[in-house]
Amino acid sequence: MNIRIIAPARWIEKDVLEAFSAAIQDRSCNVETSGQVLMQAGQLAGDDQERADALSRAIYDEGVDVIWAARGGYGAMRTLAKLKTGAPRRKVFVGYSDMCALQFGVLGADVNCVHGAMPIDCIAGKVTNIEDTYSFVECLTKEGRAAERTHKLLALSLGEAQGPVFAS
């Protein structure tokens, strides 16, 4: 499984990325970091176009299985207008907070969105639920590729539902 860490909003410190890598080091995956993750344009990880381009490259790169947001932040919404959706093959996109806007922005693409822990959650060596999120992402992948989405989230309605439940 090939994971690319991106920062569509705020930048992140190198030691946080190292703590994240350490938390999943025993897993059979390849972790790469987008070059813009450590960029600093004020509180953002590069300007709006640089952040959107990094996410688009991850979406379109056939060698990337999982796109993992480094952290949340209001800058994510500013990339939506510049974001190209669609993917050459299925992927998983992990994040929460303001990353939800981007996840909804790519729902038309063949992307499985996971509301889960991000590298920023490894602050000061305290690993929260990174390993649990990784395990869930691992369950969503088959042979290094994201499973086909079989659900349609169009509307809320009364009724019964059946299926697995995962805690994060």
Secondary structure, DSSP 8 states (H G I E B T S, - for coil): -EEEEE-SSB---HHHHHHHHHHTTTSS-EEEE-TTTT--BTTBSS-HHHHHHHHHHHHH-TT-SEEEES---THHHHHGGG-----SS-EEEEE-TTHHHHHHHTTTSSEEEEE---GGGGGGG---SHHHHHHHHHHHEETTEE-----------SS---------
